[in-house]
Every structure is written in C-alpha cells, then in structure tokens.
C-alpha cells in the first residue's frame, strides 16, 4: 500500500519543478529578445498541449493501470525535452523553439491530472485515514510557492539557465520517490462502466446548472490567464532591472492564500 506521505512529497516536488519553468519561462523568452506577440503565442501553445497531453496520458493510465510507469516515463521525457531550450539553435530558430514548447507541454502534462488521480486512488484505499484530498493537494501550493521564491533568487544570482537544471533535479528526486515508494495496485486497468450516449450527455450538459458553471469557468479562466501569463511579462519588460525574485514573491503570495483553501474546503462541503 502506498503511504500518504509519498503523495505529499510527489505533489510538492512536481509542482516545485514545474514552477521553475512555468513562472520563469517568460524571463527566458525575454533574454531571447522575443516580442510580446511571440511570447503570447508560445504561452498559449504550452497549456494547449498540456490539455491534450493530459487527455492522452489519462487514457494510457486507464488502459494500463500504471500510475507509476506513466509518471516515470513522462518525467524522464520531460527532462530530456526541456534541455532542448539550452540548445544554441533554439535561440535563433523559432520553429525549433515552437517544437520544444509543444513537446514540453505534452510530456509535463501528467504533473496535474495524473497525480491528482493517484491521490484520489490511494486515498480510496486508505479506509481508516482521516486525511482528505485537500491535505495532499495543499503540498503542491507549498512546493509551488516556496520554489518560486528560491528559483527567482537563483535566477538573479546564476542567470536564466538555472531554471532548467532546477527542474531536472527536482523531477529526478520525484522519480526516485515514485520508484521506491509508490506501487501500482493489483486491480489492473480501469473497467468501463455503463456507456452514455452523446445525446444523453448533451442533454445533461445543456441544462442551466452545467452551462452556468461552464460560463463561470470560461470567464474565470480568461481573467486568470491574463495574470498568470502576462504579469511576469509586464514585470520583466516594463521595469528596469527588476529582480527576478519579485516574480517568485508574487507567486508565493498567491500560494499562501491557496493553502488554507485546500486544507479547509472539505469541511465546508461536509457542513453544507
């Protein structure tokens, strides 16, 4: 049985690794001299591929039943891909930079949905545990916020290239934890439940409550994307010699408010 502390460590390490790139890739783009238009295109391509990659790797997990294998494989492929940013050709060839960005998004996609799925699966096996999903998920905010500060300071000291090495080290540590302490269950692939027709699915989706929720999510996503993707561009390009640790500090403040939400939201649901 997989111990719960490994879920916390995996959440913390994977999100700490990803914040090095997601929060500071704009600094790398700025160093390359890219325009805001090109930055915007690349910042759209990466989450788009992460969305597609999340769907693809989720199917692989469902069919194989192996969280351990998928997380290990994609982690190693992700590390290999991100070192492509350090190729001299990536600084001069936009098509190559786009290709690296697409593979980056595709191979790092399991950091979110697959780890969340693993958490829910392991928690369902811990029948006597008093811990909830939020108790595991809050460690992703801890890793994201803390490493954002550390990475920002390291960029100020050693330059932008250090974010790629930080990512590789943290992912390597996480792969070690996965190999040593996380075990796939004996249940095997997920069995298919009752099939729902497309017509039934659309009838359910087109009701007021689902459409209201989706509308709120779209509006929320658009507004958050402006901050998530372009706040760092604004700080890097519109302020002279702005310390990169400021980028990390802005992220750490955000995470400080996420932690209590993850910790106590289940109690609000229960009381309701």
Protein Blocks (a to p, Z undefined) as FASTA:
>chain_A
ZZfklmmmmmmmmmmmmmmmmmmmmmmmmmnopafklmmmmmmmmmmmmmmmmmmmmmmm
mmnopaklmmmmmmmmmmmmmmmmmpmklmmmmklmmmmmmmmmmmmmmmmmmmmmmmmm
mmmmmmmbcbdfklmmmmmmmmmmmmmmmmmmmmmmnojklmmmmmmmmmmmmmmmmmmm
pccdfkbpadddddddfklmmmmmmpmklmmmmmmmmmmmmmmmmmmmmmmmmmmmmpgh
iafklmmmmmmmmmmmmmmmmmmmmmmmmmZZ
